[in-house]
């Protein structure tokens, strides 16, 4: 019985110390991640990457719609043509993913 009690006390002590150390490490990682994300160089790089991604997605959208526009159902083809015309008039902006109701 004495060995069981010693073992249980050791497990409890290890758990408490481990969770406290784990929490401290978590807080440390969270703080460093926040500092990294707030770095102006990182923010500028992320914004430029997002902008380039939107440009490439727009180009891919036009290439794909040109190639498959006449092989899809009429309702989809009309939507693609409408968005293509709108994109040329509005500087490349589209409304995919928004509700028109």
N, C-alpha and C positions, 0 to 999 in steps of 0.2 A: 504494500500500500504506500509505503514511503517513496518508493521509486516512481510510482504513478503520479503522486502528488508533485514530486520534483519535476517530472516530465511535463505535466500540465502547466506548472508554473513557468517552466522554460518556454513552452509553446506560447503562452500568453505574453510573456515578456518579449519574445522575438516578434510576435505579431504587432504589439504596440510600438516597439522601436522601428520595425520595418514600415509600418504605415506612416509613422511620423516622418521617417527619412524619405519615403516615397512621396509624401505630400510636399515636403520641402523641395525635392527635386522637380516635381510637377510645377510648382510655383516658379522655380528658377527657369525652367524651360519655357513656361508661358510668358515670363517677363522678357526673355531674350527673343522669343518669336515676335512679341509686340514691338520691341525695339527694331528688329529687322524689318518688319512690315512698315514702320513709320520712317524708315530711311528714305530720303528724297530720291536717291539713285535707284533704289529698288522700286519705288512707286512709279518713277518715270519709265523704267524698263517694262514694268507690268502694263502700264497704260499703252506704251507703244506696241507691245506684243498683242494686246487686245485689239488695237486699231488695225494692225496688219492682219490679224485673224479675220476681222470683219471684212476687210478689203478682199482677201482671198476667198472668203465664203461668198461674197457678192459676185466675184468673177466666176467661181464654180457654178453658182446658181444660174448665171446667164448662159454659160457653156452647156450645162445639162439641159436647160429649158429649150435652147436652140436645137439640140439633138433629139430630144424626145417629145417636144411640144406637140407634134402631130400624131404621136402614137399612144397618147393617153386619152382617157375619157374627155368628152367635150367640156364638162364642168371644170375639170382640173386645168385643161388647156386654156380655157377662158380666164381662169384665175391667174395663171402664169403670164399670159399676155397682158392682162390688166396690171399686174405688178411690174412687169418689164417696162411698160409704158410709163407707169407712175415713177419708177426708179430713174428713168431718163429725164423726167421733168423735175423731180425733187432731189436731185443730187445723189442718188444711190440709196436713199432710205426706203425701207419697205415696212409693211405692217404684218408680216408673218408672226403668228403667235398671239395676235390681238383679236378681240372679238369685234365683229362689225354689226352686232345686233343692237 
